[in-house]
């Protein structure tokens, strides 16, 4: 963390804390354009997002150089807007990732940055502000601050109501967060209503079998699981697993073939990926490990379902280039298949996954 210095604020000028907007007393020593009310909020902001964007803030918060022509001025403004749009997405993705990892306190400063940049680019009443409000609501719920979450959700709802052009994707996010709010308040009937709407709007935007729709199914399954409606929960957990299995298996098959061809032709290791950003990867890990924990409590009754999720997690980590985690899940799947005395074909399929990791690690990186 960079040193922060006390401010000598010019008379009549009010500087605000980046985190809470209280009067600022200190400034970041690295960028000198970011202010804080004290050390605690500077440390919170640094750990959340400021370390990643510190130097990117300098051109946004300093005066534009003198322009010789209107054309130069317009070009400078366009560059400024592009930088802000980049920071909107960066801060949003970082905040999302923290939420899926359960780091709700860390998510707040990053989400606040995303909201402020959205306000600068789109104005104070744009529907583009809604995703940031929803992130702040979800972080607040994770911290047990239900009243604050309701305030952010009310702002999001009001913004959507005033908008004449609101996408299905934003409607989906809004209903998901309302569902989470009512789950926290143990109003499960209202929660089910909003999660059903989340699934509907996500399906309209992306399709019923898309990974973006899986979150609604997952949270709805959690409600039924908590209410001991285990058959309904089981059906929905299976659907979520199948959605992620199809997505990851498609990536796995295409990229594995590409890797083989790359190794054969060039003698190089072909690097694969999930096709997801960091937040989506964190969401996949959260959802799939949660389902795995539930499946493992009933593994004696349905070991194939547990093995199915273990194999999906293998594919996820394999595509994330995390061989140690991929191997861990493949070994767990093989162990379960053996103790449950599943077919030799099933055991051989899992062994093939382990062999693939061995071949991968044996390939020289050039």
C-alpha angles and dihedrals in degrees: 000000000000122000116264121212132212113257128239096203116201114244112272095016119112120201120193133214114255092226107037104011092235117142108292125235101173140045132208107258094212103054099014089207100086122080136198140190091226148332096285095061093041090055092046092051093045093051093046106043116321094088088059097047104027097112093036089064096060098079090043095054102039127077117274114250118256112278123214094207143022088248091059091047092052090048090052092050091050091052090049091052092048090053090051092049090051090052091048091059095039094051092043093051092047092050091048091051091052091051094051089048090052093247095131097158091055091049095061101072092044091049091048090053091051090051094050094048089049090053091051093050103034106023133247099292103039121128086230087079092064098082090055093048088051092050090052090048092051092047090050091051090051089054092049093249097135097163092053090047090053090053093053091046091049089053090049092048092049091050091050092048091053093048122093092193114049119151126230088243093061092045087053093052092047094052092045092056092045087052091052090049093054090045088056089050090047092238093137097171092058090042091054090050093055095042090051087054090048090056092046095052093041089052091050091050101040110004133269094272097046121118089237088066094048095081093063092050090047096053091044089053089052090056093052090045091053090048089051092244087138099168092057091044091049092051092052095045088052091051092051090049092050092050092053092041092055093046096047095039091054090052091043094052096045096043095041089056091047090051093052091051092047092051093046096048103036106017089236133123111250111220116222132195141191098246087237132111120238093267093051090049090051090049091051091051092048095048097042097044090048091053090045091054089052093046092050091059088062100031092123090060098043111011091163090065091053092047089048091058092044090055091049090053089049090056092046095053092039090057090045087058091242100135096173094057092042090053091048093057094043091052091049090051092049092047091051092046090053098046091046089048094232120177122295088240091059092047091048091051091056092044088056088059091054091047090053090057090050091051090046094052091046092058112097115236108232 
